[in-house]
């Protein structure tokens, strides 16, 4: 299942688990707006968050990992296009 929020595509592994997109959107909404343009995709697959960004940014990657941890998950991959 995919949902598009502006320029970000949110996807998750099971169509019936819409709560997955809700927690990805929580993470996204807590990221400072100045970083939003860098994020193109967020995917939650069985609790592992994969975020695709337009160019490498360590501060953003660290922030995403901390925010995902707050959601009760620790597995995060941040990849550059």
C-alpha positions in Angstrom: 0.0 0.0 0.0 1.3 3.5 -0.8 0.1 6.9 0.3 1.5 10.2 -1.1 1.9 13.2 1.2 3.0 15.9 -1.1 6.4 14.9 -2.5 6.9 12.0 0.0 5.7 8.5 -0.7 4.7 6.4 2.4 4.5 2.7 1.9 4.0 -0.2 4.3 3.9 -4.0 4.1 0.3 -4.9 4.9 -2.7 -3.1 3.5 -4.7 -3.6 6.7 -2.0 -2.1 8.9 -2.8 1.6 8.3 -1.3 2.4 11.7 2.1 2.0 10.1 1.6 5.0 7.8 0.4 7.0 10.9 3.6 6.4 12.8 5.7 7.2 9.7 3.8 10.5 9.4 4.4 11.2 13.1 8.2 10.8 12.4 8.0 13.0 9.3 6.0 15.7 11.1 8.6 15.9 13.9 11.5 16.5 11.4 12.3 20.1 11.0 10.7 21.6 7.8 14.1 22.6 6.4 14.8 18.8 5.9 11.4 17.9 4.3 12.6 18.5 0.8 15.3 15.9 1.2 12.9 13.0 1.9 11.3 11.2 -1.0 10.1 7.9 0.4 9.4 6.3 3.7 8.7 2.5 4.0 7.7 0.5 7.1 8.2 -3.2 6.5 7.5 -5.2 9.6 8.9 -2.5 11.8 12.0 -1.7 9.8 11.9 1.9 8.5 13.6 2.6 5.2 13.9 6.2 4.3 15.1 7.4 0.9 16.7 10.8 0.8 17.8 12.9 -2.2 21.4 13.3 -0.9 23.4 12.1 2.1 22.7 14.0 5.4 24.0 12.5 8.6 22.1 14.9 10.9 18.8 14.0 9.2 19.6 10.2 9.4 20.4 10.5 13.1 17.2 12.4 13.7 15.1 9.9 11.9 16.7 7.0 13.9 15.9 8.8 17.2 12.3 9.5 16.1 11.7 5.9 15.0 13.1 4.7 18.3 10.4 6.9 20.0 7.8 4.9 18.0 9.2 1.7 19.6 11.3 0.5 16.7 15.0 0.4 16.3 15.7 -0.8 12.8 16.3 2.1 10.4 18.0 2.4 7.0 18.5 5.8 5.4 19.6 5.5 1.8 20.4 8.2 -0.8 19.0 8.2 -4.3 
